Amino acid sequence: MVRAKYQDVLDLGEKLSIENGDVKEENGVLHVSGTAKTQYEKNLIWDSIKAAGGESPSDIVADIAVADTSVYHRHTVESGETLGKIAKQYFKDPMKYKQIFEANTDILKNPDLIHPGQELIIPNL
């Protein structure tokens, strides 16, 4: 029953290809563990847990590690995106585009010129 409550969390884990994923249900508590690629993906998992169980759910225990702590995330630019839109997606603040630009000066020369297919580092802030 508790597994069904958190099915969206489990589905998200599969979609994100969480490594070493493990799910067990014991005494009405769901135990999930695994390794997310980045902190951003770990945060997505936690947001999904909170959406299903509230701010402090007592029927789930999650142990999610992060494989790459050197960056917040790696983002592949899609058509129509700007650094401001990307900053808003990850940081809820389009003005943080400057930090994304600074983290990518090896491939970006102008913050107004990004191209589909470029992989950008989204820095830890």
C-alpha positions as CSV (number, residue, x, y, z in Angstrom):
1,M,0.0,0.0,0.0
2,V,2.8,2.5,0.9
3,R,4.5,1.5,-2.3
4,A,1.5,2.7,-4.3
5,K,1.5,6.0,-2.5
6,Y,5.1,6.6,-3.6
7,Q,4.8,5.1,-7.1
8,D,5.5,8.5,-8.7
9,V,8.8,8.6,-6.7
10,L,9.8,5.2,-8.0
11,D,8.8,6.1,-11.5
12,L,10.9,9.3,-11.4
13,G,13.9,7.2,-10.1
14,E,13.6,5.0,-13.1
15,K,13.3,7.9,-15.5
16,L,16.4,9.6,-14.0
17,S,18.3,6.2,-14.1
18,I,19.1,6.3,-10.4
19,E,22.1,3.9,-10.0
20,N,22.1,1.1,-7.4
21,G,18.4,1.7,-6.8
22,D,16.9,-0.4,-4.1
23,V,13.3,-0.4,-2.7
24,K,12.0,-2.4,0.2
25,E,8.9,-2.2,2.3
26,E,9.1,-3.2,5.9
27,N,6.4,-2.7,8.6
28,G,4.5,-0.1,6.5
29,V,7.7,1.9,5.8
30,L,9.1,2.2,2.3
31,H,12.9,2.2,2.2
32,V,14.5,3.6,-1.0
33,S,18.1,4.1,-1.8
34,G,20.3,4.8,-4.7
35,T,22.7,7.3,-6.3
36,A,21.5,10.3,-8.4
37,K,23.8,11.8,-11.0
38,T,23.6,15.3,-9.6
39,Q,22.3,17.3,-6.6
40,Y,19.5,18.6,-8.9
41,E,18.3,15.1,-9.6
42,K,18.4,14.3,-5.8
43,N,16.3,17.4,-5.2
44,L,13.8,16.2,-7.8
45,I,13.4,12.9,-5.9
46,W,12.9,14.7,-2.6
47,D,10.4,17.1,-4.1
48,S,8.5,14.0,-5.4
49,I,8.6,12.4,-1.9
50,K,7.3,15.6,-0.3
51,A,4.5,15.8,-2.9
52,A,3.3,12.4,-2.0
53,G,3.9,12.3,1.7
54,G,4.1,15.9,3.0
55,E,7.1,17.8,4.4
56,S,8.1,15.2,6.9
57,P,6.7,11.8,5.9
58,S,7.1,9.0,8.4
59,D,6.2,6.1,6.0
60,I,9.3,6.5,3.8
61,V,13.0,6.5,4.4
62,A,15.2,7.6,1.6
63,D,19.0,7.4,1.3
64,I,19.9,9.1,-2.0
65,A,23.6,9.8,-2.7
66,V,25.0,12.1,-5.4
67,A,27.6,10.8,-7.9
68,D,28.9,14.2,-9.1
69,T,29.0,16.8,-6.4
70,S,31.3,19.1,-8.5
71,V,28.2,20.6,-10.3
72,Y,24.6,21.1,-9.5
73,H,23.5,19.6,-12.8
74,R,24.5,19.3,-16.5
75,H,22.0,20.7,-18.9
76,T,21.7,20.1,-22.6
77,V,20.4,23.3,-24.3
78,E,17.2,22.9,-26.3
79,S,15.9,25.1,-29.0
80,G,14.4,28.4,-27.8
81,E,16.2,28.3,-24.4
82,T,18.1,31.3,-23.0
83,L,20.5,31.3,-20.0
84,G,17.8,33.3,-18.2
85,K,15.2,30.5,-18.8
86,I,17.7,27.9,-17.7
87,A,18.6,29.9,-14.6
88,K,14.9,30.2,-13.7
89,Q,14.4,26.4,-14.1
90,Y,17.2,25.5,-11.8
91,F,17.4,28.4,-9.4
92,K,14.0,30.1,-9.7
93,D,15.8,33.3,-10.5
94,P,16.6,34.3,-14.2
95,M,19.3,36.7,-13.1
96,K,21.4,33.8,-12.0
97,Y,22.2,33.4,-15.7
98,K,25.4,35.2,-14.9
99,Q,26.7,32.3,-12.7
100,I,25.8,29.8,-15.4
101,F,27.6,31.9,-18.0
102,E,30.7,32.2,-15.8
103,A,30.8,28.4,-15.2
104,N,30.8,27.8,-19.0
105,T,33.2,30.4,-20.4
106,D,35.2,27.6,-21.9
107,I,32.3,27.1,-24.4
108,L,30.4,30.3,-24.2
109,K,31.8,33.7,-25.3
110,N,28.5,35.6,-25.1
111,P,25.7,35.0,-22.6
112,D,23.2,35.8,-25.4
113,L,24.5,33.1,-27.7
114,I,23.8,29.5,-26.8
115,H,23.0,26.7,-29.2
116,P,20.9,23.6,-29.0
117,G,22.9,20.6,-28.1
118,Q,25.5,22.4,-26.0
119,E,26.0,20.8,-22.6
120,L,26.2,23.5,-19.9
121,I,27.4,23.1,-16.3
122,I,24.9,24.4,-13.8
123,P,27.1,25.4,-10.9
124,N,26.6,24.8,-7.2
125,L,25.6,28.1,-5.8
